[in-house]
Every structure is written in structure tokens, then in C-alpha cells.
């Protein structure tokens, strides 16, 4: 089996963008070509739509490189979404911590559930990002579960307030009753003296009314629950939004489905070239059908805007959905990928596919046309490298053209393309993105003079944008003097630069100035791991990141004495696995809130003790995790009886937000089975083909 034709899982390791790495920021400013002013890029679901499979940024998207303020410079909308989801989850954890400080600890059962939900957040930090939608779904589900614990804390706080109010009310009531008794006594004395009976009665009534008025104050009232009624027009508008969003999602799935058909076809070429070509033709047909639906998507984008006119909130939602729809119909990102699959079987057909698409783009304009040209240029680099640079030259957006030239220089080993990239970078109007592009070219080409140009481009930039741009430039150029120019109001930008330059002691000292406790803890943990310093790890401000840092220090140093310092079962299992303490780690499996650490443990045990690895599958809660372990055990043990079970589990490896997850699992299984059983591998490919054809595109 050609291992290369099954595109490695690396293409799914992170979802960085539907938009190009530099284009999104230029589209927000002045870098748009004529006819696309105001057009905004939206994040796609799979990184392969724009990024190369070996893009180094794909494996580091969730790593800490600074606070959420860094996103002011981010050219990638999908990476921004990922960082925002992590930030929102940390905010909720911080709110829970502060609530516990105010009202005390949670009940034991609720605290146990919260610990389990926190482990899901740890999973988010650990697992490769396979799909943007899947990541967002996981993050939102995690926060939903965590919010239940926060609701309990709010109830405890309300109960404490009620007890306080009742206590004060009781005290005031006793005082008033005492005053009433005192008044009755005195009015009795007065009545016996000179004051008339009517005056005594008057004072009694006044005192009683005072008590009644006191308890009628708003503090004792239970506010009425405001019921929001949805009008028929609002319901119709929401229905239109829902239909439009489904159409946008379906359009993205249609392209993904076409691409996966091509991948299955290429995998099949080892067995039957004719059948492989049939599947590749089917992928092109599926893509053409998806493209013809573009008119319907355009109509949907108009409908959502018309249906929500005059309603501010709904109009904002409509704009977002319309952007998704326009992105879906604006480019066919799967076509260059399908052409590359054809390249494995029929070079001439790959050339004809790319030529036809390039001719089709001649009559178009706009940012998505440039994105499509970028995809074609990268495909030409593998099909016919002489065609790559001329195709890149047709890209109007300078940021996109810069990025494409830079990557083509590496792909084709043509150093002159770095010069073309630098020329294009100088045309970018946004100074931050111009500096970004020049810095990246300088780093890739070794031309240090470009770092000076990048610094000069930042002369007019201020605030957060300048702070994070200087942080990155200091790291790329190795010029530590730039760190001193970073405003003290952005300590995380300073820490990020010092950390990446290996100035660990200074980074740790500066991290103390980060006000956000979770941001500070994450910075401290990252420093500790890079430094391999357990003393720094245990000083992390939050237990979550303290345990994470200790785990990673153990992985790097093998210091078994640190295991007892880890409080989280999740990280303790991973630490024991790294120390080859498989039995001890297995004994803790039942105490895990999220079973992801068992995947690493089972994979480590697969070669030595396949049966023990299989036993761990019963402790796992997700089919996707089980599929990974079953595939590894099947390949390691050469047990043909496991093949059917592994095949069924791969098909069941569904992930919400990632319709391609089961197919990817099946392709990985087929790749693992070629050396064991060719017939079974073919059966798995048949199932992968059937699963691909069942992907909903409506």
C-alpha cells in the first residue's frame, strides 16, 4: 500500500482556517482587491482547505504563546475561535474559584462532577484539533456541564444571603416588638394620666403600621419572572436563519465528502486502478453538484438578510450566516486536493483538472478567487512545479500572494521566490500584517535585513497590536532588545518572547505581573515545562496547570518522585504511563472523569500486553478513542479475530462537528491492515466508501 497516498492524520491536527494565514487581517483593513470591499473571511472546518499538511503551526494551535489579547494580531479566524473557546472556559473556571472563595466548598458529589468536567478541558488541551466545529462543540459542552456546578454555588450564595436577611429581619422585628411593648406600656401609663384614650390607640396603630410597612419593603418581595414572548415574525426569521445555517454547513460537508471520495479512490488504486478512477470521477461529480448549488446559497444569503431587516440581534446573526454562505459558494477548496489524488494515478488528468479550474477563475475576482488560486499554485508545485509561480503571480491580495510565494519557495527549493514574496509583502497596507509577512519571510529565508524592515513597518502601530508584534519579531530575529520596547501593560507579550528565546528566569519573573490568575498559571506552567523545572511547576497559581506542568516535566525528566505531587487523576495516569508504570496507571482507570489518558496507556501496552490494552477499552467512554486502541492492538497482535471489531468501532467513531471522523478512522485502519490481511483491508475501504457516500449534503 502506498503510505503516502493516505494523507496523514497531520492534516487534521489543527483547524487553523478557511482563510489564508495572512489574508484575514488584510481583508479587515485595506488589502482587499477591487470588488471585495467589506468582504470578511470565515473560519472553515478543516485546515487542509488552506494549509499544507506539514505546516508547523498545525500542531501548536492550543499552546500558550500569550494572552487572548494576542488575537488582535491573528491573521487566522479559526485559530482565534479556538483561543476564544479556551479563554471562555478559563473565565468560567475563574468564576467558580471566586464563588467558592465567597461561599465555601461545593458538596462532595458536586465537586466530584466538577473535577470530571475539568478533565474534559484538560482533554481539549491534549487532543489534536481535528475539526473546528468539533472543538467548539466540545468546549461548549464542557462549559455547559461546568455551569451546573456554578449554578449550585449561586444557589449557595443566594441561600446565604437569605439567611443573612432573615437574621437581620429577626433582629429588627425583635427591636420593633420591644419598641411596641415599650410603647404599649407607656401609652398605658399616659392613659392613666393626662392623655386621652384616643391618643393611646393612635400610637398603637402607628407602631403596628410601622411593622407592616417594614415587611412590605422591596427587599422582602420575590420578583416576578419576566416572560419573553416570541412574535410570529421573530419565529419566521429564526426559521430562515436555521435553514440558511444548515445550508452553509451542508455546502462545506459536500466539499469534504468529494475530497474523501478521492482519498478512498487513491487508496483503492493499489488493488484496482479502474475502481479507483471510478471513485475519483465520482468525487469530481460530487464537487460539481456542490458547485451548482452556489446559486441556491446566494439566494439563502439574501433571504436571511431580508428576513431579519430591522431587528438588530437577528441582523447580526444573519450577517454571520451570510458570510458562511458566501464563503461556501465563493471557492471550491476540495478541487486542488482532488487533483493531487488524481496525480497519483493519472498525471494528465490532474493537469487537465487544474487547467480547467484556472480557466474558470479568469472571469472571477475577489478574495475567494485569490484563495482558490493559492490552492492551485500549491497543487501545481507537486504536479508541474513550473506552473506554480505564474499561478501565484495572479493572486491580487498581496498578503495571500506573499504567503503563497513563501511556501512555494520551500516546496520547489527556489530561493528567488523569497524575493517575490518580499516584494508582495511590501504592498500590504496594514502595517502589522506587513511586518508579520516580512518577519515570516526573513525567518524562512535567513535574510536578516527583512527583520529591520518589519520593525520599521511598526513605527505607526501602538497598543496591543504593537506589543504582540514586537514579541514575535524579537523571537524570529533573536533580538532581545525588542522586548524592552514592549509596553509594561502587556506582560504576557513579554513573557511569551522571553520564554521562546530561552530566557526562563526573566520570563518567570515577568509572569508575576500578569493579572489574570489563570493566564499567569498557564504561563508559569509553560515556563516550567520548557525549563524542565519542577520547582517552578509546583508554584503555578492554579492546580489545573500545576498538575499539567508536573506531568510534562515528568515526561521530559523521568523524575518519578514528582508523581505524588499531582492531585489530578487525569494527569497522574499520564505521568505514570510516561514512567512505564502501566499497572499503577491501569489501577486508576476507574477514577478518571475523562478516559483520554487511557488511549496513551493502551497504545503503550499494545505491543507488550495486547490483552491488557484491550481490557482498557471497556473503561473508555468514546468510540473514537476505542477505535484508535483497537487499530493499534490489531496491528501489533496480528489477531485477525479483532479485525471485525476494529472495523465496527472505526465506523462508530463519530465526533460531533466532524463528519469525516469515521472515514478517517476507517482509512487509518485500512492502512494498518495491509501487512496483516489484504482482503480485510479491502473490506474496510468498501466500508469507508459507503460511509463517505452517506455524508449528508442537504
Buried (B, 14 or more C-beta within 10 A) or exposed (E): BEEEBBBEBBBBBBBBBBBBBBBBBBBBBEBBBEEBEEBBBBBBBBBBBBBBBEBEBBBEBBEBBBBBBBBBBBBBBBBBBBBBBBBBBBBBBBBBBEBBEEBEEBEEEBBEBBBBBBBBBBBBBBBEBBBBBBBBBBBEEBBEBBBEBBEBBBEBBEEEEEEEEEEEBEEEBEEBEEEBEEBBEEBEEBBEEEBEEEEBEEBBEEBEEEBEEBEEEEEEEEEEEEEEEEEEEBEEBBEBBEBBBBBBBBBBBBBBBBBBBBBBBBBBBBBEEEBBBEBBBBBBEBBEEBBEBBEEBBEBBEBBBEBBEEBEEBBEBBBBBBBBBBBBBBBBBBBBBBBBBBBBBBEEBBBEBBBEBBEBBEEBBBBBBBBBBBBBBBBBBBBBBEBBBEBBBBBBBBBBBBBBBBBBBBBBEBEEBBBBBBEBBEBBEBBBBBBBBBBBBBBBBEBEEBBEBBBEBBEEBEEBBBBBBBBBBBBBBEBBEBBEBBBEEBBBBBBBBBBBBEBBEBBBEBBEBBEBBBBBBBBBBBBBBBBBBBEBBBBBBBBBBBBBBBBBBBBEEEBBEBBEBBEBBBBBBBBBBBBBBBEBBBEBBEEBBBBBBBBBBBBBBBEEBBEBBBBBBEBBEBBBBBBBBBBBBBBBBEBEEBBEBBBBBBBBBEBEBBBBBBBBBBBBBBBBBBEBBEEBBBBBBBBBBEBBBEBEBE
